[in-house]
Amino acid sequence: MWSQAGKSAGRVWRGAAVTGLVLLTGCGGGGGGGGTGPSQTTRSLVISGNFSQLVGTPTANLAGYTADVAVSPFTTSASGTLEITVDWTFSANDLDILLYNGNCPPASALAGSCPILNRTSSTTAKPERLNVSGVPAGTYTLGIANFGLTTESGTYQVFLVR
């Protein structure tokens, strides 16, 4: 579930929580005998969806915030690497990915009071990508912050690779 916080609360987006499984198998050796078989990497879609009405900094500043932030909690059942991608409409805007440790409610994300596990800070990357390795199984919250001047909408995906 996507929640977007702000003084005009009540805006909620539902992302398509998708659990998929794609197996990418490594190449096996030549002859027979003795090995443990081909290595496998599993890449699972944890969550994906859309966000909209993520206001720009002028509007967020008027509401008393540095930036508007949309959040979506998710849970992983295994450890591995999180691959997060966010894309949006206007390349002039600067959107950043925030990965919060645990559940971060919208109001807490706006107040900056949730523990950040990792984040992006590029002002020019589009789409924005964040890869975090060694992440244990657990609950996390994806945050998308709009540091641009205009309202944004876009898409997101979170994969777990192990």
N, C-alpha and C positions, 0 to 999 in steps of 0.2 A: 504494500500500500504506500503510495506517495502522499506525504503530507507536506504542505507548504505553510510555513508559519508567517505571521505578520500581525500587525495591529488589527487588520481586517480579517482575522482568523476565519476558519471554516472552509477554506479551499482544500480539497482533498482529491488526489488523483489515485486511481488504481492502476498499477502496472500489471502487466501480464506475468505473474510469477510462473515461470516456466522451468521445469526441471527436465533437462534433456541430457543425453549421454552420447558423446562422440568418442570413439576409440581410435586413436592414432597409433598404429603399431610400428615399432622400429624394425629395421631390416635384420633378419636373422643371418647367422653365419652360413658358410658353405655346407660342408659335409655333416654327417650325422654324428651323434655321440655326445655325451658328457655334459653339455651346457644346460643352463636353466631355461632355455628357450628365449624367444624374442622378448625384449623389454617392451613394456606398454606404458603409454602416457594416456591418462584419462582426462578429458576436458569436458566439464559439466556446466551447463548454463544454470546459474543459481537464480537470477532474477533479470528481467528486462521490461522495458515499457517506455512510456512517454511522460514528459512534464510540460507544463505550460504556465503562462502568466507569472514567470519568475521575473520580478520587476528589477529595473536597473538601479544603480546606486543613487541617483537623485531622489527617486521615490523612497528607497530604503532609508536614506539619510533623513528625509522628512519624518519618517516613522520612528527615528531614533536608532537605526541599525546601520552597521557598516555596509552590509550587503544582504540581499534576500537569499535565503537558503531553503531548498527543497530537500526533504529527507525521506529515506526508506529503509527500515530495518530488515535484515535478512539473517538467516542462520545457515552455517555450513556444518555438515555432519562428519567431515574429515579435515585433516590438515593439508596444506598445500600452498600453491601460489594463487592469489587473486589477481585476475586480469579485468580491469574496469575500463570501459570506454564510454565517453559522453560526447554527443554531437548536438549541435544547435543551429539555429537559422542564420544569424548575422555574424559574419567573420570579424566585424569591428568590435564585437563584445568579447570580454574576457571572462570565461567561465572556468572555475576550478573544481576539482574533485576533492572531497574530504572523506576520509575513511575513519569513522568513529569507532572506538572500542566499546562494545555493548550497545544497548538501546539508547538512542539520543532523541528525545522528544523535540518537536519543532521549536518550541519556545526556548529550550536549552541550547539548540543549535544556533539560533539567532543571537542569544546572549553570549555565545562563545564559552559555555560552561561544560561542554562534553569533552572527554579525553580524545584527542586526535591521534590515531595510530600512524597515519601517513596522509600526505596530501600532494597535490600538484600546485605549481605556482607560475607556470608559463603564461606570459601575456599574449603569445602569438600562436600557440598550438591549437589546431582545430582539425580533427576532433582532439579532445583531451584524453590522454591515456595514463593509467596508473597501474603498475604491476608491483605487488607486494608478496615477497616469498617468505616461507616459513611461518605462515599464519596458522595457528591451531584451530581446531574445530570450535565453533562457538557462535555467539550472536554479535553482529556488527551493524552499523548503520552507514549507508551511503548518503553522502551529502553533496549537493551541487550548489555552488555559490556563484551568483552573478555579480561580477565586479565591473560590468559594462554599463553603458549609459541608457540602454533601452531594454524593454521587456523582452524576454526570450521564451522559446519553447524548443523542445528537442527530444532526443532519445537516449537511453542508457542501456548498458548490458554489463552484467557481472558474471564472470566464469571462474570456476575453481579448477585448477590444473594440478594433478597429482600422479 
